[in-house]
Amino acid sequence: MRFIEDMSPNERKKYFENRRIQIEKQQEQQAINDTAEEARYRCEQTVIIRSNGVVVSHADTKREFTVKKYTTAGNTHIQVCMVDNIINIKPETIKDAAQLLIDLDNVKSSNVLVSLDNSTGMIYKILNHKDIVLKWGEFKNSLFDKYKFIRAEANRQKLHDFVDMAENMIKSHDLLLQDLKTKLFFDLFFDKYLITKQDLFQPYSRVFYSQLFEGVKIIMNFTQEVLRESPDMFMVKKHSVIDKKKLDLYRIIEMYDNKFKPQIKYGFSEYDYKVIENTVYSTGKNYWIEQSDVSILERVKNNIDVLTDYKLKKIEL
């Protein structure tokens, strides 16, 4: 251990700056712990992909999150920590690739501190973006160390391509924010109920990203119906319709012809995307989402489809 008096002026400056940052983070975390309301959630997701009616992959994912909500200077902040992330996937040949994505999710979601948009309840800003970037750097180094045995040039290139893609996304605040919003937990949890009790059942639009056609945005228009309510809770059913005017169908057809038609042989038929959501909210002093059941079906009729079943449930702390 070096004493401060043995350090150069630049080293001392860096040391005290790092200490200042560390103390500020400790104080901020203590403020969160002292004033925050807390919740814990478990989420279970099943994704099945079928090609020409035959199941080609099946993935079950279980995740657990803790959430802390607090207000500072009139702004609502929320800390989300993913404490468990488990996947079981078939076929076994894609298990390593899936685990790599799980590890990347751990970097992005294990500790996220965000501020909210005061009109929508959606995430406005990732407050600890720099910490996530630092964690990514540590993970990237461990990843290269783990796969240093790779000799084949093509496989080394695939690893570098993956790292470059992940790094570009994580180092960009806006791209990382966009990525978090595609995760179903973040999509369901962050909503208007977090910042107001008024006008919760208005129609709205939401962006989804295709699981079949990479990079394609799907705009879904939602209406809401209250199915059941009491002094302590209310249940909402959300109906969706795809906004076909904003759908890039030509791009979907082109990608289908390049990606799926060589294996399936059949030509493009008809594209569809459906979302069904039933969500229960508690209505105490502060609203919480209590549970949610979501089904998403994306398909090219008779040719290929992806079925996602997602269940979220609030559990004991």
Sequence and secondary structure as in RCSB ss.txt:
>XXXX:A:sequence
MRFIEDMSPNERKKYFENRRIQIEKQQEQQAINDTAEEARYRCEQTVIIRSNGVVVSHADTKREFTVKKYTTAGN
THIQVCMVDNIINIKPETIKDAAQLLIDLDNVKSSNVLVSLDNSTGMIYKILNHKDIVLKWGEFKNSLFDKYKFI
RAEANRQKLHDFVDMAENMIKSHDLLLQDLKTKLFFDLFFDKYLITKQDLFQPYSRVFYSQLFEGVKIIMNFTQE
VLRESPDMFMVKKHSVIDKKKLDLYRIIEMYDNKFKPQIKYGFSEYDYKVIENTVYSTGKNYWIEQSDVSILERV
KNNIDVLTDYKLKKIEL
>XXXX:A:secstr
   GGGS HHHHHHHHHHHHHHHHHHHHHHHHHHH EEEEEEEEEEEEEEETTEEEEEEEEEEEEEEEEEEETTE
EEEEEEEEEEEEEEESGGGHHHHHHHHHHHHHHHSSEEEEE TTT SEEEETTHHHHHHHHHHHHHHHHHHTTT 
  HHHHHHHHHHHHHHHHHHHSHHHHHHHHHHSHHHHHHSSGGGT SSSTT  EEEEEE SSSTT EEEEEEEEE
EEEE SSEEEEEEEEEE GGG  HHHHHHHHHHHTHHHH S    EEEEEEEEEEEEESSSEEEEEEEEEEEEEE
TTTEEEEEEEEEEEE  
